[in-house]
């Protein structure tokens, strides 16, 4: 499975604009995908006590590795294999983004040791997510979807800023009027998006109207933490660990931030 995924990554097209990303469809062999989907819990099977984060709209549930349900899942060899694959793919992914990392990451972090972690989430009908950028301590993201109804919305939308940037700071929760669509991807079973988390990596998810649950892994490679912005408390205060990137971010609208977290 690792060799198969490496080949898919190597063959994929790398986009440098509007930010560095690439997409792989059919990331793992179908027989391996079937094994994974058989053991992944549905939306209704994840209970309140297991949830780290449930969206305000009640359309998404997330399991952290520290949760009991995640620990139980991770005892299954097929579930464990997914995390093992993404850990092992790090050299191939870093190599793919090598030029962009050198250009956009602060120099002292070019060769820093990265940590890996992954969460498992399930979304159901009604889920939507406005354009945003993710936490600054993530170097890159992997969004892997073992199961999804691609015919009923929920497209991953790659967004581009309109016009020229006037300064070196980017809005974490930008206004729609400042963005335009670059690409929109239907999310099929076995779809995977790889994104370098530069300060203008704006992405969104259109409203999902599928009848079946959409299941996905959100995996990241993180910069080392100095404590700033690592805790939920500090992140709510807006500490985004700007030190890792050559360009900065900030919250420029409390109303847009509030709307984002209400979705």
C-alpha angles and dihedrals in degrees: 000000000000093000090048092052093045090054091050091051092048091051095047123103115250115216117205093183138098080003134330113285143128136195130220121194117199093016095177133028115278095242090056091046091053090053091052095048092052093063103036113107120238126235093264093046092062109084130209093254091059098049122105093179133009117181117248087244089057092235101114136049125189132197120205121206088249093061119100092235092053091048090053091048091049090061088067110093094221094051091045090050092064093058090043090054094050092047090051093047092061097100092049093048095044089049090052091054096036098115094047093046090055091049101044108026119084107263097242090060098050094103101022122140111260129210124215131217137160138196131200120224139179125201128188138195113315098033115142134163127197123223114287146138123243134239115308096230090068114092093191142351135222117200110190121182115195092174133026143139100237095184095066108062125264092127118175105237123205107207132203130203115245118236127348124324110248097201142011097262126090129206113243092208104030128195116256090235090064095054138066132190117264100173137350120204127199106224110229129176110290094020118149132187121197116195134180103222098230116162092261098046093127115180137160142181122233118224112294114222100169119136093220127063119267110224124195147164120226107201127178143183108220134205115236112278125234090188097263112125094353097112123068088240093057094043089055088055088058100253103153103170095245091176092086097063137056090228126053136225135205141171105261098175125037089192093058090046090052091049091050093055092045092061 
